[in-house]
């Protein structure tokens, strides 16, 4: 990215030009990747799964109506997010929670309303996510979340996040329902996959950016499987807590953690210069 460098006009005396000022620092628009990040991310994915089911069952709007409502809410929150000049915990995580619900609803609409097989939706969302990554890298030369400091990069970031949620929903349903693995076994499978990515990164040198995005995709079906296991009836392989109790429980924990981070600012990244880091 071209950085703004403000130069002082040529000095009136001596004919010398003043040295250019250093690039103006720009604040990253997303949080640091800490343990808090991954905990809240998994909780948001769980809420995305259970809240989508809850709204579809209780709101009386139907799957399409709920999808439109949540998409409008998400658009409004993203407008606020894009207008902020730095990371704000409340706004950012509200956007993640809503995009989790919308991503779930996109997948559910395709499979439930339009009859598209889960194998197809999983493959299509994987291709779309790869396209987003390809265009993002070609334009910005980085996929790092440590450099989400321009409007363009933020737009690519949120589009990628949307497709990770949609892909994770389809992949999770494919494993737990179509392949009949069940919710708890699917959750264990995805947890082991995330652990394998962590080992590959810390012990085998897997690139940090790709490690992050692979884990980010895998946390979606992990959270969805956990949510379904807690909320679904015992006859369907769940614990029968219901979508209301499960959603309320996880939302309470999310609000507590986000409130803590908003006060302590433990996950706020310092200002950078917009360098394209890998």
WOZI-V286790 format. One record per residue. RES is the residue in three letters. BURIAL is b if it has 24 or more other ideal C-beta (glycine too) atoms within 12 Angstrom, else e. D_LAST is the distance of its C-alpha to the last C-alpha in Angstrom with 1 decimal. Layout:
RES/BURIAL/D_LAST
RES/BURIAL/D_LAST
This chain:
UNK/e/13.6
UNK/e/16.9
UNK/e/17.6
UNK/e/21.2
UNK/e/23.1
UNK/e/26.7
UNK/e/29.1
UNK/e/32.6
UNK/e/35.4
UNK/e/37.2
UNK/e/39.3
UNK/e/42.9
UNK/e/44.2
UNK/e/43.2
UNK/e/41.2
UNK/e/37.9
UNK/e/34.6
UNK/e/32.9
UNK/e/29.4
UNK/e/26.7
UNK/e/25.5
UNK/e/21.9
UNK/e/19.5
UNK/e/20.6
UNK/e/18.5
UNK/b/17.3
UNK/b/17.3
UNK/b/14.7
UNK/b/16.7
UNK/b/15.8
UNK/b/16.8
UNK/e/15.2
UNK/b/14.9
UNK/e/18.2
UNK/e/21.1
UNK/b/22.6
UNK/b/19.7
UNK/b/20.4
UNK/b/24.1
UNK/b/24.4
UNK/b/22.1
UNK/b/24.5
UNK/b/27.5
UNK/b/26.5
UNK/b/26.2
UNK/b/29.6
UNK/b/31.1
UNK/b/29.7
UNK/b/31.7
UNK/b/34.8
UNK/b/34.9
UNK/b/34.7
UNK/b/37.6
UNK/b/39.5
UNK/b/39.3
UNK/b/40.3
UNK/e/43.2
UNK/e/44.5
UNK/e/43.7
UNK/e/46.0
UNK/e/43.7
UNK/e/42.8
UNK/b/39.3
UNK/e/39.0
UNK/e/40.3
UNK/b/38.0
UNK/b/35.0
UNK/e/36.1
UNK/b/36.7
UNK/b/33.3
UNK/b/31.5
UNK/e/33.3
UNK/b/32.5
UNK/b/28.8
UNK/e/28.9
UNK/e/30.7
UNK/b/28.3
UNK/b/25.2
UNK/e/27.2
UNK/e/27.5
UNK/b/23.8
UNK/b/22.8
UNK/e/25.4
UNK/b/24.3
UNK/e/22.5
UNK/b/20.6
UNK/b/20.2
UNK/b/23.7
UNK/b/24.1
UNK/b/27.2
UNK/b/26.0
UNK/b/22.5
UNK/b/24.1
UNK/b/27.0
UNK/b/24.8
UNK/b/23.1
UNK/b/26.7
UNK/b/28.0
UNK/b/25.2
UNK/b/25.9
UNK/b/29.5
UNK/b/29.0
UNK/b/26.7
UNK/b/29.4
UNK/b/32.1
UNK/b/30.5
UNK/b/30.6
UNK/b/34.0
UNK/b/35.4
UNK/b/34.4
UNK/b/35.9
UNK/b/38.9
UNK/e/40.0
UNK/e/39.1
UNK/e/39.5
UNK/e/36.2
UNK/e/35.7
UNK/b/32.9
UNK/e/31.8
UNK/e/31.4
UNK/b/29.6
UNK/b/27.1
UNK/e/26.4
UNK/b/26.3
UNK/b/23.9
UNK/b/21.6
UNK/e/21.8
UNK/b/21.3
UNK/b/18.2
UNK/e/16.8
UNK/e/18.0
UNK/b/16.3
UNK/b/12.9
UNK/e/13.9
UNK/e/15.1
UNK/b/12.4
UNK/e/9.8
UNK/e/12.7
UNK/e/13.5
UNK/b/10.4
UNK/e/7.9
UNK/b/5.3
UNK/b/6.5
UNK/b/5.5
UNK/b/9.1
UNK/b/8.8
UNK/b/9.0
UNK/b/12.0
UNK/b/14.2
UNK/b/15.9
UNK/e/18.3
UNK/b/16.6
UNK/b/13.3
UNK/b/15.7
UNK/e/17.9
UNK/b/15.3
UNK/b/14.3
UNK/b/18.1
UNK/b/18.9
UNK/b/16.4
UNK/b/18.0
UNK/b/21.4
UNK/b/21.0
UNK/b/19.6
UNK/b/22.9
UNK/b/25.0
UNK/b/23.7
UNK/b/24.1
UNK/b/27.6
UNK/b/28.7
UNK/b/27.4
UNK/b/28.9
UNK/b/32.2
UNK/b/32.2
UNK/b/32.1
UNK/b/34.3
UNK/b/36.9
UNK/e/36.9
UNK/e/36.4
UNK/e/38.7
UNK/b/36.7
UNK/e/37.5
UNK/b/35.4
UNK/e/35.3
UNK/e/34.6
UNK/b/31.7
UNK/b/30.3
UNK/e/30.6
UNK/b/29.0
UNK/b/25.8
UNK/b/25.8
UNK/e/26.0
UNK/b/23.1
UNK/b/20.9
UNK/e/22.2
UNK/e/21.4
UNK/b/17.7
UNK/e/17.8
UNK/e/19.7
UNK/e/17.4
UNK/e/14.4
UNK/e/16.5
UNK/e/18.9
UNK/e/17.6
UNK/e/13.9
UNK/e/12.5
UNK/e/8.7
UNK/e/8.1
UNK/b/6.6
UNK/e/9.5
UNK/b/11.8
UNK/b/11.6
UNK/b/12.5
UNK/b/15.1
UNK/b/16.6
UNK/b/16.6
UNK/b/18.6
UNK/b/20.9
UNK/b/21.8
UNK/b/23.6
UNK/b/26.2
UNK/b/26.5
UNK/b/27.5
UNK/b/29.6
UNK/b/31.5
UNK/b/32.2
UNK/b/33.4
UNK/b/35.6
UNK/b/36.9
UNK/b/38.0
UNK/b/39.4
UNK/b/41.0
UNK/e/44.7
UNK/e/45.7
UNK/e/47.2
UNK/e/43.9
UNK/e/42.2
UNK/b/41.1
UNK/e/42.5
UNK/e/44.1
UNK/b/42.8
UNK/e/42.4
UNK/b/39.7
UNK/e/41.2
UNK/e/41.2
UNK/b/37.8
UNK/b/36.1
UNK/e/38.0
UNK/b/37.1
UNK/b/33.3
UNK/b/33.4
UNK/e/35.2
UNK/e/32.7
UNK/b/29.8
UNK/e/31.8
UNK/e/32.5
UNK/b/28.9
UNK/b/27.6
UNK/e/30.6
UNK/e/29.9
UNK/b/26.3
UNK/b/27.6
UNK/e/30.1
UNK/e/28.2
UNK/e/24.7
UNK/e/23.2
UNK/b/20.1
UNK/b/19.5
UNK/b/16.3
UNK/e/17.2
UNK/e/16.9
UNK/b/14.0
UNK/e/14.2
UNK/b/11.9
UNK/e/9.5
UNK/b/6.6
UNK/e/3.8
UNK/e/0.0
